[in-house]
Amino acid sequence: MSLMISGFYASLTVLLAIGLSIRVIKQRRVNKVGIGTGGNADLALAKRVHENLLENAPLALILFMLAEFNGLPAAISHCFGTVWIVARLLHAIGLTAAKGGVHFGRVWGVLLTWVVMVGLAIVNIGFFIGL
């Protein structure tokens, strides 16, 4: 069984993670902070956006790979994958724009992330119990 679809979305996730990491590096250079945040709010925010992706991605990507390996149809895999990437972009944009406050992108990014993760968990549980 090939894992090309989950590999594709894992690759997009890595590119997003690197993009967010570059934002952290830029903030570090501008603010001359090597470790931590140096009390700088913009650096703290850039770090938090990056960290949030890194907190959610491992479990989501494991669920993607397992569902695909167990036979989730390609169309459904792509639906989950597209919503995942859109959710993570929405979250990054919303958290950044609101500077940590409430924003459409932040709220919907989190909700859609959870929908994908819970949906994939249910799919994998369904495979286990034979549905």
C-alpha positions in Angstrom: 0.0 0.0 0.0 1.4 3.4 -1.0 1.3 6.4 1.2 1.6 9.0 -1.5 -1.3 11.1 -0.5 -0.4 11.4 3.2 3.2 11.9 2.0 2.0 14.9 -0.1 0.2 16.5 2.8 3.1 15.8 5.2 5.4 17.6 2.7 3.1 20.6 2.5 3.0 20.7 6.3 6.8 20.6 6.4 7.0 23.5 4.0 4.6 25.5 6.1 6.6 24.7 9.2 9.8 25.9 7.5 8.0 29.1 6.4 6.9 29.7 10.0 10.4 28.9 11.3 11.8 31.5 8.9 9.5 34.1 10.4 10.9 33.2 13.9 14.4 33.6 12.6 13.7 37.0 11.1 12.2 38.2 14.4 15.3 36.9 16.2 17.6 38.8 13.9 15.6 42.0 14.0 15.4 41.9 17.8 18.8 40.5 18.4 17.5 37.6 20.5 19.3 34.2 20.3 17.3 32.2 22.9 13.8 32.8 24.3 11.9 35.9 23.3 13.8 38.6 25.1 10.4 40.0 26.2 9.6 40.8 22.6 5.9 40.4 21.8 6.4 40.0 18.0 9.0 37.2 18.5 6.8 35.5 21.1 3.9 35.5 18.7 6.0 34.2 15.8 7.3 31.4 18.0 3.8 30.5 19.2 2.4 30.3 15.7 5.2 27.9 14.8 4.9 25.9 18.0 1.2 25.4 17.5 1.7 23.8 14.1 4.4 21.6 15.6 2.2 20.5 18.4 -0.6 19.4 16.1 1.2 18.1 13.1 2.7 14.9 14.4 -0.6 13.3 15.6 -2.5 14.5 12.5 0.1 13.2 10.1 0.2 9.8 11.9 -3.5 9.6 11.6 -3.3 10.5 7.9 -0.8 7.8 7.2 -2.6 5.1 9.1 -5.9 5.9 7.5 -4.4 5.8 4.0 -2.5 2.6 4.8 -5.7 1.0 6.0 -7.5 1.8 2.8 -9.2 5.3 3.1 -10.3 6.2 -0.4 -8.1 8.8 -2.2 -10.9 11.3 -2.5 -11.6 11.3 1.2 -7.9 11.4 2.0 -7.6 14.5 -0.2 -10.6 16.1 1.5 -9.0 15.6 4.9 -5.7 16.8 3.6 -7.0 20.0 2.0 -9.0 20.9 5.1 -5.8 20.3 7.2 -3.7 22.6 5.2 -6.4 25.3 4.9 -6.9 25.0 8.7 -3.3 25.4 9.5 -2.9 28.4 7.2 -6.0 30.0 8.6 -4.7 29.5 12.2 -1.3 30.9 11.4 -2.8 34.0 9.6 -5.4 34.5 12.3 -3.1 34.2 15.3 -0.6 36.5 13.6 -3.2 39.1 12.6 -4.9 39.2 15.9 -1.6 39.3 17.8 -2.9 36.5 20.0 -6.5 37.7 20.3 -9.7 36.4 18.7 -9.7 36.3 14.9 -11.8 34.4 12.3 -8.8 32.6 11.1 -7.6 31.6 14.5 -11.0 30.3 15.6 -11.8 28.4 12.3 -8.2 27.2 12.0 -8.4 25.5 15.4 -11.9 24.1 14.8 -11.1 22.7 11.4 -7.8 21.2 12.8 -9.9 19.4 15.4 -12.4 18.3 12.8 -9.7 16.7 10.7 -8.0 15.0 13.7 -11.2 13.7 15.2 -12.5 12.7 11.8 -9.3 10.7 11.1 -9.4 9.2 14.6 -12.9 8.0 13.9 -11.9 6.6 10.5 -9.1 4.7 12.1 -11.2 3.4 14.9 -13.8 2.3 12.3 -11.1 0.4 10.4 -10.1 -1.3 13.7 -13.6 -2.5 14.6 -14.3 -3.5 11.0 -16.8 -0.8 9.8 
